[in-house]
């Protein structure tokens, strides 16, 4: 809305960006997009390749800024719980399948 670009132009740019990230990551080269983050290729122990995204610090700080997030938080009453508290809740709701920590 603020760039003056049409929806189709924005979609084209995003598709091109996706292809560039894949191109460089296939060669083992991380891709840093200022303001977005760094896309880094990796491989797990079973040989599966992945692309990880480490979000830009300012992007993360923006969502964590006081009162910035306006969406719904499900189970908000559980924020800050310890593993032991989650275990107690699980064990209460699933007595036949207790958790081991």
DSSP file (Angstrom, degrees, kcal/mol; ACC not computed):
  #  RESIDUE AA STRUCTURE BP1 BP2  ACC     N-H-->O    O-->H-N    N-H-->O    O-->H-N    TCO  KAPPA ALPHA  PHI   PSI    X-CA   Y-CA   Z-CA
    1    1 A X              0   0    0      0, 0.0     3,-0.1     0, 0.0     6,-0.0   0.000 360.0 360.0 360.0 -32.2    0.0    0.0    0.0
    2    2 A X        +     0   0    0      1,-0.2     0, 0.0     2,-0.1     0, 0.0   0.563 360.0  61.8 -97.1  -7.2    2.8    2.4    0.8
    3    3 A X  S    S-     0   0    0      2,-0.2    -1,-0.2     1,-0.0     3,-0.1   0.704  96.0-124.9 -93.1 -19.5    5.2    1.5   -2.1
    4    4 A X  S    S+     0   0    0      1,-0.4     2,-0.2    -3,-0.1    -2,-0.1   0.461  70.0 128.5  85.0   0.8    3.2    2.4   -5.1
    5    5 A X        -     0   0    0      1,-0.1    -1,-0.4     2,-0.0    -2,-0.2  -0.623  60.3-118.6 -88.1 149.4    3.7   -1.1   -6.4
    6    6 A X     >  -     0   0    0     -2,-0.2     4,-2.3    -3,-0.1     5,-0.2  -0.403  27.7-107.3 -79.5 164.4    0.8   -3.2   -7.5
    7    7 A X  H  > S+     0   0    0      1,-0.2     4,-2.5     2,-0.2     5,-0.2   0.898 121.2  51.8 -57.8 -42.0    0.0   -6.5   -5.8
    8    8 A X  H  > S+     0   0    0      1,-0.2     4,-1.9     2,-0.2    -1,-0.2   0.863 108.4  51.2 -66.7 -34.8    1.3   -8.5   -8.8
    9    9 A X  H  > S+     0   0    0      2,-0.2     4,-2.2     1,-0.2    -1,-0.2   0.912 111.1  47.7 -67.1 -41.8    4.6   -6.5   -8.8
   10   10 A X  H  X S+     0   0    0     -4,-2.3     4,-2.5     1,-0.2    -2,-0.2   0.924 111.3  50.7 -63.8 -44.2    5.1   -7.3   -5.1
   11   11 A X  H  X S+     0   0    0     -4,-2.5     4,-2.1     1,-0.2    -1,-0.2   0.879 109.7  51.2 -61.7 -38.1    4.3  -10.9   -5.6
   12   12 A X  H  X S+     0   0    0     -4,-1.9     4,-2.4     2,-0.2    -1,-0.2   0.917 109.8  49.2 -65.4 -43.7    6.8  -11.1   -8.5
   13   13 A X  H  X S+     0   0    0     -4,-2.2     4,-2.5     1,-0.2    -2,-0.2   0.922 111.7  49.0 -62.0 -44.5    9.6   -9.5   -6.3
   14   14 A X  H  X S+     0   0    0     -4,-2.5     4,-2.2     2,-0.2    -1,-0.2   0.885 110.7  50.4 -64.0 -38.5    8.9  -12.0   -3.5
   15   15 A X  H  X S+     0   0    0     -4,-2.1     4,-2.0     2,-0.2    -1,-0.2   0.914 111.6  47.8 -65.6 -42.2    9.0  -14.9   -6.0
   16   16 A X  H  X S+     0   0    0     -4,-2.4     4,-2.2     2,-0.2    -2,-0.2   0.901 110.5  52.1 -63.2 -41.0   12.3  -13.7   -7.4
   17   17 A X  H  X S+     0   0    0     -4,-2.5     4,-2.5     1,-0.2    -2,-0.2   0.908 107.9  52.0 -62.5 -41.7   13.7  -13.2   -3.8
   18   18 A X  H  X S+     0   0    0     -4,-2.2     4,-2.2     1,-0.2    -1,-0.2   0.911 109.9  48.6 -59.5 -44.0   12.7  -16.8   -3.0
   19   19 A X  H  X S+     0   0    0     -4,-2.0     4,-2.4     2,-0.2    -1,-0.2   0.868 110.7  50.7 -66.5 -37.1   14.5  -18.1   -6.1
   20   20 A X  H  X S+     0   0    0     -4,-2.2     4,-2.4     2,-0.2     5,-0.3   0.921 109.7  50.3 -66.4 -44.3   17.6  -16.1   -5.2
   21   21 A X  H  X S+     0   0    0     -4,-2.5     4,-2.7     1,-0.2     5,-0.2   0.939 113.4  45.8 -58.5 -47.6   17.7  -17.5   -1.6
   22   22 A X  H  X S+     0   0    0     -4,-2.2     4,-2.2     2,-0.2    -1,-0.2   0.906 110.4  54.3 -62.8 -42.4   17.3  -21.0   -2.9
   23   23 A X  H  X S+     0   0    0     -4,-2.4     4,-0.6     1,-0.2    -2,-0.2   0.942 116.0  36.6 -57.7 -51.1   20.0  -20.5   -5.6
   24   24 A X  H ><>S+     0   0    0     -4,-2.4     5,-2.5     1,-0.2     3,-0.9   0.890 114.6  54.7 -73.4 -38.9   22.6  -19.3   -3.1
   25   25 A X  H ><5S+     0   0    0     -4,-2.7     3,-1.8    -5,-0.3    -1,-0.2   0.850 100.8  60.7 -63.8 -32.5   21.6  -21.6   -0.3
   26   26 A X  H 3<5S+     0   0    0     -4,-2.2    -1,-0.3     1,-0.3    -2,-0.2   0.779 105.3  49.3 -62.8 -25.4   22.0  -24.6   -2.7
   27   27 A X  T <<5S-     0   0    0     -3,-0.9    -1,-0.3    -4,-0.6    -2,-0.2   0.308 125.5-105.2 -93.6   7.3   25.7  -23.5   -3.0
   28   28 A X  T < 5S+     0   0    0     -3,-1.8     2,-0.6     1,-0.2    -3,-0.2   0.648  77.6 135.8  81.9  15.0   26.0  -23.3    0.8
   29   29 A X      < -     0   0    0     -5,-2.5    -1,-0.2    -6,-0.1    -2,-0.2  -0.863  50.9-134.0-103.6 120.4   25.9  -19.5    0.9
   30   30 A X        -     0   0    0     -2,-0.6     2,-0.5    -3,-0.1    10,-0.2  -0.356  16.3-142.1 -65.2 151.6   23.8  -17.8    3.5
   31   31 A X  E     -A   39   0A   0      8,-2.5     8,-3.0     2,-0.0     2,-0.6  -0.975   9.8-159.4-121.5 120.1   21.6  -14.9    2.3
   32   32 A X  E     -A   38   0A   0     -2,-0.5     2,-0.6     6,-0.2     6,-0.2  -0.876   5.2-170.8-102.1 124.1   21.2  -11.8    4.4
   33   33 A X  E >>  -A   37   0A   0      4,-3.3     3,-2.7    -2,-0.6     4,-2.2  -0.929  28.5-125.9-111.9 105.7   18.2   -9.6    3.7
   34   34 A X  T 34 S+     0   0    0     -2,-0.6     4,-0.0     1,-0.3    -2,-0.0  -0.208  94.9  15.6 -53.0 133.7   18.5   -6.4    5.8
   35   35 A X  T 34 S+     0   0    0      1,-0.1    -1,-0.3    20,-0.0    21,-0.0   0.274 129.1  55.0  85.5 -12.1   15.4   -5.8    7.9
   36   36 A X  T <4 S-     0   0    0     -3,-2.7    20,-2.4     1,-0.2     2,-0.3   0.735 101.0-112.8-114.4 -60.7   14.2   -9.4    7.4
   37   37 A X  E  <  -AB  33  55A   0     -4,-2.2    -4,-3.3    18,-0.3     2,-0.5  -0.961  32.5 -57.7 152.1-168.2   17.0  -11.8    8.5
   38   38 A X  E     -AB  32  54A   0     16,-2.2    16,-2.4    -2,-0.3     2,-0.6  -0.949  32.7-152.4-117.2 126.8   19.5  -14.4    7.3
   39   39 A X  E     -AB  31  53A   0     -8,-3.0    -8,-2.5    -2,-0.5     2,-0.4  -0.871  21.8-175.5 -96.8 120.8   18.5  -17.5    5.4
   40   40 A X  E     - B   0  52A   0     12,-2.6    12,-3.0    -2,-0.6     2,-0.1  -0.966  20.2-132.4-126.0 129.7   21.1  -20.3    6.1
   41   41 A X  E     + B   0  51A   0     -2,-0.4     2,-0.3    10,-0.2    10,-0.2  -0.480  32.4 168.5 -75.7 150.1   21.3  -23.7    4.6
   42   42 A X  E     - B   0  50A   0      8,-2.2     8,-2.6    -2,-0.1     2,-0.4  -0.962  24.4-143.8-151.1 167.0   21.9  -26.7    6.9
   43   43 A X  E     - B   0  49A   0     -2,-0.3     6,-0.2     6,-0.2     2,-0.1  -1.000  16.1-142.0-136.5 136.8   21.8  -30.5    6.8
   44   44 A X    >   -     0   0    0      4,-2.3     3,-2.0    -2,-0.4     6,-0.0  -0.312  38.4 -89.0 -90.9 179.6   20.6  -32.8    9.6
   45   45 A X  T 3  S+     0   0    0      1,-0.3    -1,-0.1     2,-0.1    -2,-0.0   0.667 125.7  53.8 -63.5 -18.5   22.1  -36.1   10.7
   46   46 A X  T 3  S-     0   0    0      2,-0.1    -1,-0.3     0, 0.0    -3,-0.0   0.374 121.2-102.9 -98.0   3.5   19.9  -38.0    8.3
   47   47 A X  S <  S+     0   0    0     -3,-2.0     2,-0.5     1,-0.3    -2,-0.1   0.608  71.8 144.6  88.8  11.9   21.0  -36.0    5.3
   48   48 A X        -     0   0    0      1,-0.0    -4,-2.3     0, 0.0    -1,-0.3  -0.745  41.6-140.4 -86.9 127.1   17.9  -33.8    5.0
   49   49 A X  E     +B   43   0A   0     -2,-0.5     2,-0.3    -6,-0.2    -6,-0.2  -0.637  24.7 177.5 -87.6 143.9   18.7  -30.3    3.9
   50   50 A X  E     -B   42   0A   0     -8,-2.6    -8,-2.2    -2,-0.3     2,-0.5  -0.912  27.4-133.3-138.4 163.7   16.9  -27.3    5.4
   51   51 A X  E     -B   41   0A   0     -2,-0.3     2,-0.3   -10,-0.2   -10,-0.2  -0.988  24.8-160.6-120.3 120.6   16.9  -23.5    5.2
   52   52 A X  E     -B   40   0A   0    -12,-3.0   -12,-2.6    -2,-0.5     2,-0.5  -0.732   5.5-147.7 -99.1 149.4   16.8  -21.8    8.6
   53   53 A X  E     -B   39   0A   0     -2,-0.3     2,-0.8   -14,-0.2   -14,-0.2  -0.970   7.0-167.9-118.8 119.7   15.8  -18.2    9.1
   54   54 A X  E     -B   38   0A   0    -16,-2.4   -16,-2.2    -2,-0.5     3,-0.1  -0.918  30.8-130.8-102.4 107.6   17.4  -16.1   11.8
   55   55 A X  E     -B   37   0A   0     -2,-0.8   -18,-0.3   -18,-0.2   -19,-0.1  -0.212  25.6 -95.4 -63.7 146.7   15.2  -13.1   12.0
   56   56 A X     >  -     0   0    0    -20,-2.4     4,-2.4   -23,-0.1     3,-0.4  -0.315  31.9-122.6 -58.8 140.8   16.7   -9.6   12.0
   57   57 A X  H  > S+     0   0    0      1,-0.3     4,-3.0     2,-0.2     5,-0.2   0.887 111.8  50.9 -57.2 -43.3   17.2   -8.2   15.5
   58   58 A X  H  > S+     0   0    0      2,-0.2     4,-1.8     1,-0.2    -1,-0.3   0.847 108.7  52.4 -66.4 -32.0   15.1   -5.1   14.8
   59   59 A X  H  > S+     0   0    0     -3,-0.4     4,-1.4     2,-0.2    -2,-0.2   0.935 112.9  44.0 -66.5 -46.5   12.3   -7.3   13.5
   60   60 A X  H  X S+     0   0    0     -4,-2.4     4,-1.6     1,-0.2     3,-0.2   0.912 113.6  50.9 -64.2 -42.4   12.4   -9.4   16.7
   61   61 A X  H  X S+     0   0    0     -4,-3.0     4,-0.8     1,-0.2    -1,-0.2   0.859 104.9  58.8 -63.3 -34.2   12.6   -6.3   18.9
   62   62 A X  H  < S+     0   0    0     -4,-1.8     3,-0.3     1,-0.2    -1,-0.2   0.877 108.5  42.9 -63.7 -38.7    9.7   -4.8   17.1
   63   63 A X  H  < S+     0   0    0     -4,-1.4     6,-0.5    -3,-0.2    -1,-0.2   0.793 115.9  49.5 -77.5 -27.3    7.4   -7.7   18.0
   64   64 A X  H  < S+     0   0    0     -4,-1.6    -1,-0.2    -5,-0.2    -2,-0.2   0.483  81.9 118.6 -90.2  -3.1    8.7   -7.8   21.6
   65   65 A X  S >< S-     0   0    0     -4,-0.8     3,-2.7    -3,-0.3     4,-0.5  -0.368  86.5 -79.8 -61.4 142.7    8.3   -4.0   22.1
   66   66 A X  T 3  S-     0   0    0      1,-0.3    -1,-0.2     2,-0.1    -2,-0.1  -0.192 112.4  -6.4 -50.8 124.1    5.9   -3.3   25.0
   67   67 A X  T 3  S+     0   0    0     -3,-0.1    -1,-0.3     1,-0.1    -2,-0.1   0.609  97.1 122.9  65.3  16.4    2.3   -3.7   23.7
   68   68 A X    <   +     0   0    0     -3,-2.7     2,-0.4    -5,-0.2    -2,-0.1   0.923  53.1  77.2 -72.4 -42.9    3.4   -4.2   20.1
   69   69 A X        +     0   0    0     -6,-0.5    -2,-0.1    -4,-0.5    -6,-0.0  -0.538  52.5 174.1 -73.3 125.8    1.7   -7.6   19.6
   70   70 A X        +     0   0    0     -2,-0.4    -1,-0.1     2,-0.1    -2,-0.0   0.432  44.3 100.4-110.9  -3.4   -2.0   -7.1   19.1
   71   71 A X  S    S-     0   0    0      1,-0.1     2,-0.3     0, 0.0    -2,-0.0  -0.136  81.9 -84.0 -78.8 177.7   -3.1  -10.7   18.3
   72   72 A X        -     0   0    0      1,-0.0     2,-0.6     4,-0.0    -1,-0.1  -0.630  32.1-149.6 -82.6 138.0   -4.6  -13.3   20.6
   73   73 A X    >   -     0   0    0     -2,-0.3     3,-0.9     0, 0.0     2,-0.2  -0.940  15.5-142.9-107.6 111.7   -2.4  -15.3   22.8
   74   74 A X  T 3  S+     0   0    0     -2,-0.6     4,-0.1     1,-0.3     0, 0.0  -0.510  83.6   9.6 -73.5 142.0   -3.9  -18.8   23.4
   75   75 A X  T >  S+     0   0    0     -2,-0.2     3,-2.5     1,-0.1     4,-0.3   0.866  76.4 166.5  56.7  40.6   -3.4  -20.1   26.9
   76   76 A X  G X   +     0   0    0     -3,-0.9     3,-1.5     1,-0.3    -2,-0.1   0.771  67.1  69.0 -56.2 -27.6   -2.0  -16.8   28.1
   77   77 A X  G 3  S+     0   0    0      1,-0.3    -1,-0.3     3,-0.0    -2,-0.1   0.654  94.1  58.2 -68.5 -13.1   -2.4  -17.9   31.7
   78   78 A X  G X  S+     0   0    0     -3,-2.5     3,-2.1    -4,-0.1    -1,-0.3   0.476  73.7 122.6 -94.8  -3.1    0.5  -20.4   31.1
   79   79 A X  T <  S+     0   0    0     -3,-1.5    -4,-0.0    -4,-0.3    -3,-0.0  -0.398  79.2  19.2 -61.2 130.0    3.0  -17.8   30.1
   80   80 A X  T 3  S+     0   0    0      1,-0.3    -1,-0.3    -2,-0.1    -2,-0.1   0.448  89.8 148.4  90.0   1.8    6.0  -18.1   32.3
   81   81 A X    <   -     0   0    0     -3,-2.1    -1,-0.3     1,-0.1     2,-0.2  -0.304  43.1-126.5 -68.1 153.2    5.3  -21.6   33.5
   82   82 A X     >  -     0   0    0      1,-0.1     4,-1.9    -2,-0.0     3,-0.2  -0.488  27.2-105.1 -89.2 166.6    8.1  -24.0   34.4
   83   83 A X  H  > S+     0   0    0      1,-0.2     4,-2.5     2,-0.2     5,-0.1   0.863 122.3  57.2 -59.1 -35.6    8.5  -27.5   32.9
   84   84 A X  H  > S+     0   0    0      2,-0.2     4,-2.4     1,-0.2    -1,-0.2   0.882 104.8  50.2 -64.7 -38.8    7.2  -28.9   36.2
   85   85 A X  H  > S+     0   0    0      2,-0.2     4,-2.1     1,-0.2    -1,-0.2   0.903 111.1  48.4 -67.1 -40.3    4.0  -26.9   36.0
   86   86 A X  H  X S+     0   0    0     -4,-1.9     4,-2.7     2,-0.2    -2,-0.2   0.904 111.0  51.8 -64.3 -39.8    3.4  -28.1   32.4
   87   87 A X  H  X S+     0   0    0     -4,-2.5     4,-3.2     2,-0.2    12,-0.3   0.928 108.6  50.4 -60.6 -45.6    4.1  -31.7   33.6
   88   88 A X  H  X S+     0   0    0     -4,-2.4     4,-2.0     2,-0.2    -1,-0.2   0.915 112.1  47.3 -60.0 -44.0    1.5  -31.3   36.4
   89   89 A X  H  X S+     0   0    0     -4,-2.1     4,-2.1     2,-0.2    -2,-0.2   0.941 114.7  46.2 -62.2 -48.1   -1.1  -30.0   33.9
   90   90 A X  H  X S+     0   0    0     -4,-2.7     4,-2.4     1,-0.2    -2,-0.2   0.941 112.2  49.9 -59.9 -49.2   -0.4  -32.8   31.5
   91   91 A X  H  < S+     0   0    0     -4,-3.2    -1,-0.2     1,-0.2    -2,-0.2   0.847 110.8  50.5 -61.5 -34.7   -0.4  -35.5   34.1
   92   92 A X  H  < S+     0   0    0     -4,-2.0     3,-0.4    -5,-0.2    -1,-0.2   0.905 117.3  38.9 -67.6 -41.9   -3.7  -34.3   35.5
   93   93 A X  H  < S+     0   0    0     -4,-2.1    -2,-0.2     1,-0.2    -1,-0.2   0.698 128.5  32.9 -82.5 -20.0   -5.3  -34.3   32.0
   94   94 A X    ><  +     0   0    0     -4,-2.4     3,-2.0    -5,-0.2    -1,-0.2  -0.531  64.4 163.6-135.0  66.4   -3.6  -37.6   30.9
   95   95 A X  T 3  S+     0   0    0     -3,-0.4     3,-0.5     1,-0.3    -1,-0.1   0.761  77.4  55.7 -61.8 -24.5   -3.2  -39.8   34.0
   96   96 A X  T 3  S+     0   0    0      1,-0.2    -1,-0.3     2,-0.0    -5,-0.1   0.580 113.8  41.0 -82.3  -8.4   -2.6  -42.9   31.8
   97   97 A X  S <  S-     0   0    0     -3,-2.0    -1,-0.2    -7,-0.2    -2,-0.1  -0.471  79.6-177.2-136.7  63.3    0.3  -41.2   30.0
   98   98 A X        -     0   0    0     -3,-0.5     2,-0.2     1,-0.1    -3,-0.1  -0.302  25.3-118.0 -68.3 148.5    2.3  -39.2   32.6
   99   99 A X        -     0   0    0    -12,-0.3     2,-0.5     2,-0.0    -1,-0.1  -0.514  16.7-147.6 -81.8 150.0    5.3  -37.2   31.4
  100  100 A X              0   0    0     -2,-0.2    -1,-0.0     1,-0.1     0, 0.0  -0.984 360.0 360.0-116.2 129.0    8.8  -37.9   32.5
  101  101 A X              0   0    0     -2,-0.5    -1,-0.1   -17,-0.0   -17,-0.0   0.396 360.0 360.0-102.9 360.0   11.2  -34.9   32.8
